[in-house]
């Protein structure tokens, strides 16, 4: 996909097509890196970046037991081989 470098005030920039933004989930602040003769744009937001803290919080409050505990069928208890 091609794009034009455009003047934006005293700087220059490119318009990123909506479909690319949606596919990559780029929004807000991004990280730019010179890479292999080009510019690499990376999302700063990590979708699951705080999961470790959330799991620790759950464990600390004894909220880390499986939700389906005790819901096994008789077949699962007696005949299913785990």
C-alpha positions in Angstrom: 0.0 0.0 0.0 1.3 3.4 -0.9 0.9 6.7 1.0 2.0 10.3 0.4 4.2 12.3 2.8 2.2 15.5 3.6 3.0 18.8 5.2 1.4 19.1 8.7 2.4 22.6 10.1 6.2 22.7 10.3 6.4 18.9 10.3 5.6 16.1 7.8 3.5 13.1 8.2 1.4 10.4 6.5 -2.3 9.5 6.6 -2.7 6.0 7.7 -5.8 4.3 6.1 -8.5 3.4 8.6 -8.4 -0.3 7.6 -4.7 -0.5 8.7 -5.5 1.3 12.0 -8.3 -1.1 12.7 -6.3 -4.2 11.8 -3.3 -3.2 13.9 -5.3 -1.5 16.6 -3.0 1.5 16.6 -4.4 4.4 18.5 -3.1 7.3 20.6 0.6 7.3 21.3 2.8 5.0 19.2 6.5 4.1 19.1 8.6 4.9 16.0 11.8 3.1 15.2 14.1 3.4 12.2 14.3 -0.2 10.9 15.9 -1.7 7.8 15.8 1.5 5.8 12.2 2.4 6.8 10.1 3.5 9.8 8.5 0.9 12.0 5.4 2.0 13.9 4.6 0.0 17.0 1.6 0.1 19.3 2.6 1.1 22.9 -0.6 -0.3 24.4 -0.2 -4.0 25.3 -3.7 -5.6 25.4 -2.8 -8.0 28.1 0.0 -6.0 29.7 -1.4 -6.0 33.2 -2.7 -9.6 33.4 0.1 -10.6 35.7 -0.9 -8.0 38.3 -4.6 -9.0 37.9 -3.8 -12.7 38.4 -1.8 -11.9 41.5 -4.6 -9.8 42.8 -7.1 -12.6 42.2 -4.8 -15.1 44.0 -4.3 -12.7 46.9 -8.1 -12.5 47.4 -8.7 -16.3 46.9 -10.6 -15.5 43.7 -8.5 -17.9 41.5 -10.4 -21.1 41.7 -11.9 -22.5 38.4 -15.5 -21.4 37.8 -16.5 -24.8 36.7 -15.2 -26.6 39.9 -17.8 -29.1 41.0 -19.7 -29.0 37.7 -18.4 -32.3 36.3 -20.9 -34.8 35.0 -21.0 -38.4 36.2 -19.4 -39.4 32.9 -16.5 -37.0 33.4 -16.0 -38.2 37.0 -16.1 -42.0 36.3 -15.4 -42.7 32.7 -13.3 -39.8 31.2 -9.6 -40.4 31.3 -7.7 -37.2 31.9 
